[in-house]
């Protein structure tokens, strides 16, 4: 009995030992598998794309990538701004082709295939022979890229005919990005590089939306060892409907180009200005209708410094890669959102609106402008150094009085001034759906109680200069959005350039609705600002002889409002200026805001905002009728000559005819209305009234009246005053 127990105990220990070994072995296997899985996941994450490319590079006709079509970009009316055009890459498979090689000419496929490539695509036969020898085992050699449908159509038909014995060649589908309007709206649209990677503009901001997913076609042997094909179709990308109106964009770009050309070499050698730019937007939605500057480039050739006018071919040949890239980066840069500057007097409506909203000032308040204000140890001058005299709150904007604005800001105080700058989003990014929006927060001043540590603290002098738009920076899109909030009833809309996302079938995926970020002022304050800005363009001179500063931008028959801006650039040596004009129409219910900036106009005196008003007026004269905004007002007396002169320019033939008719006819003559000939009429005294001869003179109709049309004379209109 004891022996039996001893043996059973020994057997149990052996069994337990075996179980432990099995458990250990199993654990080791599990850990090894886990390690392998972790390693595979790591490799896939870190080097998955790299190995995918290796596989694709070795693919044969049994596995073909089916590329997706990147979505289109449209203007707001459905006009295509960017699209992907299907093209074909000509692929040679030497490995497969050698399999079909035969000494029997009747069976050989190498010779007829290579000859077909020579005949249909003009391939060099010697080069093809070299490729076949050096890449005998390769299954993927690109012979030509981006062939059009017309270029491959005959070859496709030849491949389908088995009698031609064409093997080891196929046409790989691909897409190439095309921009039908070349340079138009280039700063808004952007372009793509290899791999459908968006660069700048909508192409970059909405790149993931526009991209789809590749599909794949591959052959396999089924259970009966018969070859079958499996296709996983590509998923095309979504399309984007922008807020841009291509007609308005063209109007804006043409006006900028005409200005640049007009003032080229006007005072100094070079372009009409360092930069001329404009933003047109709907103040009631934040939608950007047009955005442009003189920095334009061909979206179909974004890297070509010669085509884009940066250098001549001789100059380009001597450029280093760094010089070339620096020049292109400056060209691709969207001035309207990426460059900052001091706004000047276009910021004054924001100061006045804030003061009205807080009750610091009231409509009808008056101020004495004696030409300057002494703030601390600084004397800060008004634009009119002899002073505007006593003016009211409206006059502070009408006459663009720095002195009055400094007094208004002093009543408002640093804390409220800073608060309302932020409520109008100055110093903050607007969040526009475009890449590259500049930061301006570190360039703004804040009050002592609320200032973040990284920003400067606002003092009395800072408050004074900030009140009329100096000593802080903005971007164009910031100013356009802030100004819109001043005149649209007090709503700050986030500016945006895309209004809808469509799927590949044209169905709506997403509507991008207007976003109201805040309400900085009331409708009552906004109404007063509209009134003040209307009179800044149309108001009469006051008793002190002060003239409204925006008169040069008026368009006959329209009620509009606007504000001039002149900012003296650092180092404040009265040499270089940035001038601007921002305005809206109609005056009572604004439908469009246009902001124009001209940086360093090519003129002896840069400080006149008339340069910006010139572009603004040329744009709005074309844009307003297109937007179905028509004249509703009587033509001001001082604009009659301008209107008549414009009509004469539009109808030169009619004018010439009128001038000819103005010359008095000889007595007794009339102009035959049918032939235009001058006819000598019979002398009544010499007519024999009793002569009834058929061939005799007919009686003269005594009721005929020779009416001469009144012809307006052209006179030079008086120059409109500017600030």
DOLOMI-530034 format. One record per residue (C-alpha): residue in three letters; z, y, x. Coordinates in steps of 0.02 Angstrom, whole numbers, padded with zeros to 5 digits, always signed. Layout:
BEGIN
alaZYX/...
end
This chain:
BEGIN
unk+00000+00000+00000/unk+00040+00120+00138/unk-00123+00074+00225/unk-00221+00110+00065/unk-00142+00280+00049/unk-00177+00317+00230/unk-00361+00273+00207/unk-00378+00377+00048/unk-00297+00526+00132/unk-00417+00511+00279/unk-00565+00499+00159/unk-00508+00654+00065/unk-00491+00750+00227/unk-00668+00697+00277/unk-00736+00748+00107/unk-00648+00916+00117/unk-00716+00943+00291/unk-00893+00907+00230/unk-00871+01027+00084/unk-00812+01162+00200/unk-00963+01137+00312/unk-01078+01144+00161/unk-00993+01302+00098/unk-01009+01381+00269/unk-01192+01332+00281/unk-01225+01399+00106/unk-01136+01562+00148/unk-01238+01582+00306/unk-01400+01552+00209/unk-01348+01676+00075/unk-01303+01806+00204/unk-01467+01776+00295/unk-01566+01797+00134/unk-01467+01953+00092/unk-01503+02021+00266/unk-01687+01983+00246/unk-01691+02070+00076/unk-01601+02222+00146/unk-01723+02226+00290/unk-01872+02214+00173/unk-01805+02355+00066/unk-01776+02460+00223/unk-01951+02424+00289/unk-02028+02465+00120/unk-01936+02631+00110/unk-01963+02685+00288/unk-02133+02611+00330/unk-02205+02558+00163/unk-02343+02690+00163/unk-02387+02648+00342/unk-02410+02462+00304/unk-02503+02503+00145/unk-02627+02606+00246/unk-02648+02459+00367/unk-02687+02343+00224/unk-02809+02465+00148/unk-02894+02487+00315/unk-02924+02299+00323/unk-02976+02277+00142/unk-03135+02188+00096/unk-03238+02184-00062/unk-03109+02069-00140/unk-02987+02215-00155/unk-03043+02391-00195/unk-02935+02544-00232/unk-02983+02633-00392/unk-02936+02816-00366/unk-02862+02922-00504/unk-02937+03087-00556/unk-02825+03235-00521/unk-02802+03341-00676/unk-02901+03500-00706/unk-02836+03678-00708/unk-02898+03788-00850/unk-02883+03971-00894/unk-02799+04013-01059/unk-02965+03998-01154/unk-03015+03829-01083/unk-03127+03885-00940/unk-03115+03762-00794/unk-03039+03843-00639/unk-03016+03683-00537/unk-03082+03508-00564/unk-03105+03343-00474/unk-03285+03286-00455/unk-03321+03101-00433/unk-03406+03060-00268/unk-03442+02901-00172/unk-03405+02839+00003/unk-03532+02720+00079/unk-03436+02571+00150/unk-03507+02437+00266/unk-03426+02265+00282/unk-03492+02190+00446/unk-03381+02036+00430/unk-03454+01986+00262/unk-03630+02037+00314/unk-03628+01921+00465/unk-03585+01777+00348/unk-03752+01806+00263/unk-03847+01813+00427/unk-03978+01678+00448/unk-04114+01639+00572/unk-04224+01610+00422/unk-04296+01781+00380/unk-04316+01729+00198/unk-04128+01700+00183/unk-04062+01833+00303/unk-03967+01978+00224/unk-03923+02079+00381/unk-04096+02148+00413/unk-04139+02197+00232/unk-03966+02273+00209/unk-03974+02382+00365/unk-04152+02433+00325/unk-04099+02483+00150/unk-03965+02596+00226/unk-04099+02677+00333/unk-04218+02699+00187/unk-04097+02764+00056/unk-03973+02862+00161/unk-04067+02905+00320/unk-03945+02806+00427/unk-03987+02786+00611/unk-04037+02605+00641/unk-03978+02605+00822/unk-03807+02666+00766/unk-03799+02533+00631/unk-03836+02396+00757/unk-03696+02462+00868/unk-03573+02463+00723/unk-03620+02285+00676/unk-03590+02225+00855/unk-03430+02320+00891/unk-03351+02290+00720/unk-03408+02113+00688/unk-03243+02058+00609/unk-03206+02221+00518/unk-03220+02230+00329/unk-03210+02419+00309/unk-03320+02544+00402/unk-03355+02713+00320/unk-03536+02763+00347/unk-03543+02919+00235/unk-03419+03014+00128/unk-03430+03116-00031/unk-03602+03065-00089/unk-03650+03127-00262/unk-03707+03019-00407/unk-03887+03075-00382/unk-03880+03026-00199/unk-03824+02847-00234/unk-03913+02810-00397/unk-04070+02730-00321/unk-03968+02629-00198/unk-03858+02561-00337/unk-04013+02503-00429/unk-04077+02419-00271/unk-03910+02329-00245/unk-03918+02258-00421/unk-04087+02179-00386/unk-04048+02012-00299/unk-04224+02008-00228/unk-04176+02148-00107/unk-04041+02038-00026/unk-03919+02184+00002/unk-03746+02117+00044/unk-03589+02180+00131/unk-03607+02359+00069/unk-03520+02445-00075/unk-03491+02618-00145/unk-03309+02667-00147/unk-03266+02791-00284/unk-03174+02947-00234/unk-03144+03123-00298/unk-03166+03292-00215/unk-03083+03451-00278/unk-03203+03586-00336/unk-03171+03767-00383/unk-03316+03834-00489/unk-03273+04017-00459/unk-03244+04004-00271/unk-03128+04153-00232/unk-03080+04202-00409/unk-02892+04191-00442/unk-02870+04105-00273/unk-02691+04167-00252/unk-02642+04093-00420/unk-02738+03929-00412/unk-02713+03873-00231/unk-02807+03725-00158/unk-02782+03543-00106/unk-02789+03450+00058/unk-02817+03265+00095/unk-02721+03149-00017/unk-02720+03269-00166/unk-02580+03372-00091/unk-02574+03545-00168/unk-02561+03698-00059/unk-02508+03866-00132/unk-02523+03919-00313/unk-02529+03806-00464/unk-02602+03666-00358/unk-02439+03657-00260/unk-02313+03700-00396/unk-02385+03574-00519/unk-02450+03447-00393/unk-02349+03301-00463/unk-02406+03343-00640/unk-02589+03351-00587/unk-02583+03189-00487/unk-02601+03017-00564/unk-02587+02839-00498/unk-02721+02737-00411/unk-02781+02575-00487/unk-02849+02419-00402/unk-02989+02294-00425/unk-02980+02126-00337/unk-03061+01954-00345/unk-02967+01789-00346/unk-02998+01603-00368/unk-02936+01530-00531/unk-02871+01351-00554/unk-03050+01289-00567/unk-03089+01372-00400/unk-03202+01496-00488/unk-03201+01678-00435/unk-03132+01801-00562/unk-03098+01987-00556/unk-02937+02075-00603/unk-02935+02262-00632/unk-02785+02375-00647/unk-02858+02540-00705/unk-02809+02704-00623/unk-02700+02825-00719/unk-02776+02999-00714/unk-02668+03152-00689/unk-02621+03278-00823/unk-02712+03444-00835/unk-02637+03618-00835/unk-02684+03764-00949/unk-02639+03925-00860/unk-02596+04092-00937/unk-02733+04174-00834/unk-02881+04248-00928/unk-03033+04228-00816/unk-03119+04382-00889/unk-02967+04493-00858/unk-02948+04416-00686/unk-03128+04462-00645/unk-03102+04640-00708/unk-02947+04660-00600/unk-03028+04587-00443/unk-03185+04692-00465/unk-03084+04852-00480/unk-02986+04811-00322/unk-03145+04767-00227/unk-03231+04928-00281/unk-03082+05031-00226/unk-03075+04945-00057/unk-03261+04974-00031/unk-03255+05154-00089/unk-03119+05203+00034/unk-03173+05096+00182/unk-03179+05208+00338/unk-03137+05357+00227/unk-03008+05429+00348/unk-02981+05296+00478/unk-03086+05148+00529/unk-03047+05000+00420/unk-03026+04941+00241/unk-02990+05051+00091/unk-02806+05010+00106/unk-02690+04891+00195/unk-02662+04802+00029/unk-02715+04836-00149/unk-02644+04723-00283/unk-02621+04711-00471/unk-02526+04609-00600/unk-02571+04609-00784/unk-02449+04526-00902/unk-02403+04508-01084/unk-02236+04600-01099/unk-02189+04500-01254/unk-02200+04327-01176/unk-02195+04347-00987/unk-02368+04268-00973/unk-02468+04326-00821/unk-02644+04370-00880/unk-02712+04416-00709/unk-02642+04425-00532/unk-02744+04478-00381/unk-02750+04571-00217/unk-02882+04613-00088/unk-02828+04457+00008/unk-02955+04334-00061/unk-03025+04172+00009/unk-03147+04036-00043/unk-03049+03894-00121/unk-03189+03774-00077/unk-03177+03825+00107/unk-02998+03886+00131/unk-02993+03850+00319/unk-03155+03937+00366/unk-03111+04103+00449/unk-03295+04156+00454/unk-03338+04121+00272/unk-03177+04208+00220/unk-03223+04364+00317/unk-03082+04362+00444/unk-03191+04347+00600/unk-03371+04339+00654/unk-03436+04175+00723/unk-03423+04243+00901/unk-03243+04298+00874/unk-03196+04134+00789/unk-03261+04033+00937/unk-03132+04115+01051/unk-02981+04094+00935/unk-02838+03981+00981/unk-02772+03862+00848/unk-02616+03969+00831/unk-02715+04130+00806/unk-02826+04046+00678/unk-02678+03977+00580/unk-02583+04142+00584/unk-02734+04234+00515/unk-02758+04106+00377/unk-02574+04105+00328/unk-02583+04293+00303/unk-02740+04271+00198/unk-02668+04132+00090/unk-02509+04230+00058/unk-02492+04294-00122/unk-02441+04477-00102/unk-02388+04490-00284/unk-02244+04368-00264/unk-02217+04344-00077/unk-02213+04522-00008/unk-02072+04647-00032/unk-02075+04836-00025/unk-01982+04989-00090/unk-02046+05024-00267/unk-02026+05213-00272/unk-02028+05307-00437/unk-02090+05161-00543/unk-01907+05106-00539/unk-01848+05268-00622/unk-01868+05204-00801/unk-01744+05066-00760/unk-01616+05193-00699/unk-01638+05301-00854/unk-01632+05149-00969/unk-01468+05091-00891/unk-01391+05265-00907/unk-01443+05277-01091/unk-01378+05102-01129/unk-01207+05136-01054/unk-01193+05308-01135/unk-01187+05395-00967/unk-01326+05509-01031/unk-01404+05546-01200/unk-01575+05595-01263/unk-01592+05783-01245/unk-01470+05802-01099/unk-01529+05932-00973/unk-01521+05942-00784/unk-01550+06079-00656/unk-01669+06030-00518/unk-01660+06152-00373/unk-01763+06041-00258/unk-01626+05936-00177/unk-01455+05858-00188/unk-01325+05855-00050/unk-01240+05686-00050/unk-01105+05666+00081/unk-01181+05732+00241/unk-01361+05703+00183/unk-01482+05821+00098/unk-01600+05720-00012/unk-01754+05810-00073/unk-01847+05803-00237/unk-02034+05772-00239/unk-02050+05956-00290/unk-01952+06046-00156/unk-01953+06214-00247/unk-01869+06127-00392/unk-01920+06085-00570/unk-01794+06205-00644/unk-01701+06152-00801/unk-01776+05993-00874/unk-01716+05869-01004/unk-01693+05681-00989/unk-01872+05648-01039/unk-01930+05773-00909/unk-01843+05674-00772/unk-01976+05540-00798/unk-02119+05653-00852/unk-02108+05757-00695/unk-02036+05618-00585/unk-01886+05721-00533/unk-01782+05642-00394/unk-01647+05774-00412/unk-01618+05734-00596/unk-01619+05546-00560/unk-01485+05567-00428/unk-01377+05661-00554/unk-01407+05526-00685/unk-01361+05387-00563/unk-01202+05480-00514/unk-01150+05480-00698/unk-01194+05295-00709/unk-01091+05249-00555/unk-01114+05116-00421/unk-01042+04973-00520/unk-01147+05000-00677/unk-01302+05038-00574/unk-01284+04873-00481/unk-01245+04781-00642/unk-01405+04840-00726/unk-01511+04806-00574/unk-01458+04625-00592/unk-01482+04626-00780/unk-01661+04680-00749/unk-01668+04539-00620/unk-01693+04654-00471/unk-01623+04568-00318/unk-01647+04397-00397/unk-01795+04281-00397/unk-01887+04285-00563/unk-01914+04097-00558/unk-02101+04115-00586/unk-02187+03946-00578/unk-02276+03982-00413/unk-02220+03935-00238/unk-02171+04064-00108/unk-02076+04192-00212/unk-01983+04306-00092/unk-01796+04338-00095/unk-01740+04518-00108/unk-01553+04499-00138/unk-01504+04533+00043/unk-01602+04696+00037/unk-01509+04767-00114/unk-01345+04862-00118/unk-01199+04815-00229/unk-01040+04900-00282/unk-00880+04869-00183/unk-00792+04767-00319/unk-00936+04646-00353/unk-01028+04638-00186/unk-01051+04465-00112/unk-00996+04462+00069/unk-01171+04439+00138/unk-01238+04597+00052/unk-01214+04779+00093/unk-01091+04884-00004/unk-01164+05027-00103/unk-01105+05201-00059/unk-01144+05371-00137/unk-01298+05398-00029/unk-01363+05224-00068/unk-01339+05256-00253/unk-01434+05420-00241/unk-01585+05347-00151/unk-01585+05187-00254/unk-01594+05292-00412/unk-01775+05339-00376/unk-01830+05174-00301/unk-01799+05193-00114/unk-01689+05093+00006/unk-01704+04928-00085/unk-01845+04804-00098/unk-01934+04717-00240/unk-02085+04606-00267/unk-02226+04653-00385/unk-02182+04515-00508/unk-02001+04575-00512/unk-02054+04753-00556/unk-02182+04698-00686/unk-02054+04589-00775/unk-01915+04721-00766/unk-02030+04858-00829/unk-02087+04746-00973/unk-01905+04728-01026/unk-01892+04917-01030/unk-02034+04939-01154/unk-02043+04778-01259/unk-01883+04806-01358/unk-01763+04756-01221/unk-01803+04573-01187/unk-01818+04506-01011/unk-01945+04364-01012/unk-01962+04247-00865/unk-02138+04272-00797/unk-02247+04117-00791/unk-02427+04064-00756/unk-02439+03899-00852/unk-02430+03885-01041/unk-02477+03704-01079/unk-02489+03529-01003/unk-02626+03412-01066/unk-02650+03226-01040/unk-02812+03152-00973/unk-02880+03141-01151/unk-02844+03323-01190/unk-02689+03293-01294/unk-02542+03411-01276/unk-02400+03340-01172/unk-02296+03497-01163/unk-02304+03676-01225/unk-02218+03797-01107/unk-02134+03921-01221/unk-02082+04098-01172/unk-01905+04105-01103/unk-01793+04256-01136/unk-01667+04260-00994/unk-01567+04409-01055/unk-01570+04570-01157/unk-01527+04712-01037/unk-01552+04855-01160/unk-01561+04884-01348/unk-01717+04913-01451/unk-01663+05095-01474/unk-01655+05126-01287/unk-01821+05037-01263/unk-01901+05148-01395/unk-01842+05304-01305/unk-01911+05241-01138/unk-02080+05209-01221/unk-02079+05386-01289/unk-02035+05460-01120/unk-02171+05360-01032/unk-02300+05407-01163/unk-02264+05589-01126/unk-02271+05552-00939/unk-02457+05526-00969/unk-02493+05639-01119/unk-02356+05770-01120/unk-02395+05955-01102/unk-02335+06064-00959/unk-02164+06139-00988/unk-02111+06322-00978/unk-02081+06305-00791/unk-02259+06246-00759/unk-02210+06065-00726/unk-02351+05944-00766/unk-02339+05765-00826/unk-02372+05657-00673/unk-02472+05516-00756/unk-02612+05618-00834/unk-02746+05554-00715/unk-02725+05377-00786/unk-02760+05426-00967/unk-02903+05342-01061/unk-02979+05447-01198/unk-02930+05393-01373/unk-02789+05278-01321/unk-02602+05302-01337/unk-02520+05228-01182/unk-02372+05253-01070/unk-02343+05236-00885/unk-02255+05290-00727/unk-02314+05339-00554/unk-02231+05284-00393/unk-02232+05347-00214/unk-02125+05265-00081/unk-02115+05335+00095/unk-02117+05190+00216/unk-02000+05166+00362/unk-01980+05254+00485/unk-01993+05396+00356/unk-02108+05501+00465/unk-02214+05562+00318/unk-02361+05459+00380/unk-02371+05295+00285/unk-02340+05272+00099/unk-02350+05139-00034/unk-02410+05213-00199/unk-02413+05130-00369/unk-02436+05150-00556/unk-02365+05043-00695/unk-02413+05066-00876/unk-02434+04986-01047/unk-02538+04994-01204/unk-02529+05028-01348/unk-02387+05153-01337/unk-02291+05098-01491/unk-02313+04909-01489/unk-02359+04863-01311/unk-02473+04712-01291/unk-02513+04725-01107/unk-02429+04789-00949/unk-02527+04825-00790/unk-02447+04860-00621/unk-02553+04920-00474/unk-02493+04943-00295/unk-02590+05021-00151/unk-02509+05003+00020/unk-02566+05134+00146/unk-02725+05198+00063/unk-02861+05248+00185/unk-02840+05436+00163/unk-02771+05583+00259/unk-02637+05607+00127/unk-02574+05436+00074/unk-02434+05498-00037/unk-02538+05530-00194/unk-02515+05400-00330/unk-02688+05447-00392/unk-02755+05304-00286/unk-02659+05177-00390/unk-02701+05268-00552/unk-02886+05258-00509/unk-02880+05068-00501/unk-02767+05059-00654/unk-02884+05163-00760/unk-03040+05069-00706/unk-02958+04905-00754/unk-02889+04963-00921/unk-03052+05044-00977/unk-03132+04871-00975/unk-02981+04766-01019/unk-02924+04855-01177/unk-03084+04827-01279/unk-03088+04647-01220/unk-02909+04626-01283/unk-02962+04700-01451/unk-02859+04855-01420/unk-02963+05001-01479/unk-02947+05193-01475/unk-02840+05263-01615/unk-02810+05441-01557/unk-02909+05601-01547/unk-02983+05641-01378/unk-02875+05771-01289/unk-02965+05937-01266/unk-02953+05927-01077/unk-03039+05755-01079/unk-03192+05801-01183/unk-03298+05843-01031/unk-03248+05680-00947/unk-03298+05579-01100/unk-03466+05668-01116/unk-03501+05643-00933/unk-03464+05457-00949/unk-03580+05444-01099/unk-03719+05528-01002/unk-03695+05405-00859/unk-03705+05258-00980/unk-03864+05325-01064/unk-03964+05414-00928/unk-04132+05388-01016/unk-04070+05466-01178/unk-03994+05610-01082/unk-04157+05642-00990/unk-04252+05640-01153/unk-04131+05764-01230/unk-04149+05878-01081/unk-04337+05874-01099/unk-04324+05914-01284/unk-04209+06058-01244/unk-04352+06154-01166/unk-04422+06268-01303/unk-04595+06224-01369/unk-04732+06352-01370/unk-04747+06447-01531/unk-04859+06356-01654/unk-04836+06183-01577/unk-04746+06026-01634/unk-04713+05856-01559/unk-04800+05713-01650/unk-04659+05591-01690/unk-04779+05443-01679/unk-04865+05481-01514/unk-04746+05602-01431/unk-04889+05722-01395/unk-04869+05909-01413/unk-04992+05968-01546/unk-05056+06145-01569/unk-05040+06187-01753/unk-05173+06291-01840/unk-05147+06478-01853/unk-05113+06512-02037/unk-05204+06677-02027/unk-05364+06594-01966/unk-05367+06459-02099/unk-05489+06483-02240/unk-05387+06429-02388/unk-05543+06419-02496/unk-05631+06295-02382/unk-05622+06126-02468/unk-05718+06036-02332/unk-05651+05862-02295/unk-05668+05897-02110/unk-05584+06065-02123/unk-05404+06104-02073/unk-05272+06035-02190/unk-05146+06157-02260/unk-04989+06177-02158/unk-04829+06113-02238/unk-04722+06267-02239/unk-04565+06160-02261/unk-04575+06084-02086/unk-04428+06134-01979/unk-04426+06118-01789/unk-04249+06056-01759/unk-04190+06054-01579/unk-04041+05937-01544/unk-03889+06013-01463/unk-03865+05949-01286/unk-03693+05945-01208/unk-03683+06016-01033/unk-03587+05924-00898/unk-03446+06016-00815/unk-03327+05959-00680/unk-03159+05920-00759/unk-03006+06001-00684/unk-02913+05887-00565/unk-02761+05808-00644/unk-02598+05845-00556/unk-02509+05699-00473/unk-02334+05685-00409/
end
